[in-house]
Amino acid sequence: MNSLVLLVVLLVGVAVSRADRMQECLDACEVKYRQCLACPETENTMCKANKKLCNDSCWGLYGGGDEDYEDVF
């Protein structure tokens, strides 16, 4: 029974750690591409596309599951 409790605690810890790393990754994308708003329209479109790729890579690395993350942004 103790090993089952330990396994549950370990899995919860991994999930929380993974969520924290994903949030750090998303925050880094936000900081990196914050200047998108100041760019001219043509550069703004490319900047936003690069930001989306950055966010997608975070979700690919740390997300998993079928969450609809488009609602987050």
C-alpha positions in Angstrom: 0.0 0.0 0.0 2.8 2.4 0.8 4.3 1.9 -2.6 1.0 2.9 -4.2 0.9 6.1 -2.2 4.5 6.8 -3.1 3.8 6.2 -6.8 0.8 8.6 -6.7 2.9 11.3 -5.0 5.7 10.9 -7.5 3.3 11.1 -10.5 1.7 14.3 -9.1 5.1 15.8 -8.5 6.1 15.0 -12.1 2.9 16.5 -13.5 3.3 19.7 -11.4 7.0 20.0 -12.4 6.1 19.5 -16.0 3.4 22.2 -15.8 5.8 24.6 -14.2 8.4 24.0 -16.9 5.8 24.5 -19.6 4.6 27.8 -18.0 8.3 29.0 -17.9 8.6 28.1 -21.6 5.4 30.0 -22.5 6.6 32.9 -20.4 9.9 32.9 -22.2 8.1 33.0 -25.6 6.0 35.9 -24.4 9.0 37.9 -23.4 10.9 37.0 -26.5 8.1 38.1 -28.8 6.6 40.9 -26.8 8.0 43.4 -29.4 5.6 42.1 -32.0 3.2 44.9 -31.1 5.8 47.5 -32.0 6.7 46.0 -35.4 5.3 47.3 -38.7 2.4 45.2 -40.0 4.5 42.9 -42.3 7.0 42.2 -39.6 4.2 41.9 -37.0 2.6 39.0 -39.0 6.0 37.1 -39.1 6.6 37.9 -35.4 3.3 36.5 -34.4 3.9 33.3 -36.5 7.2 32.8 -34.8 5.6 33.4 -31.4 3.0 30.7 -32.2 5.8 28.3 -33.2 7.5 29.0 -29.9 4.3 28.4 -28.0 3.6 25.2 -30.0 7.1 23.9 -29.2 6.4 24.5 -25.5 3.1 22.5 -25.7 4.9 19.8 -27.7 7.7 19.5 -25.1 5.6 19.8 -21.9 2.0 19.7 -22.8 0.8 16.3 -23.9 -2.9 15.5 -23.8 -5.7 16.9 -25.9 -6.1 20.3 -24.2 -7.3 23.1 -26.5 -4.4 25.5 -25.8 -5.5 28.0 -28.4 -7.9 29.5 -25.8 -4.9 30.3 -23.6 -3.5 32.9 -26.0 
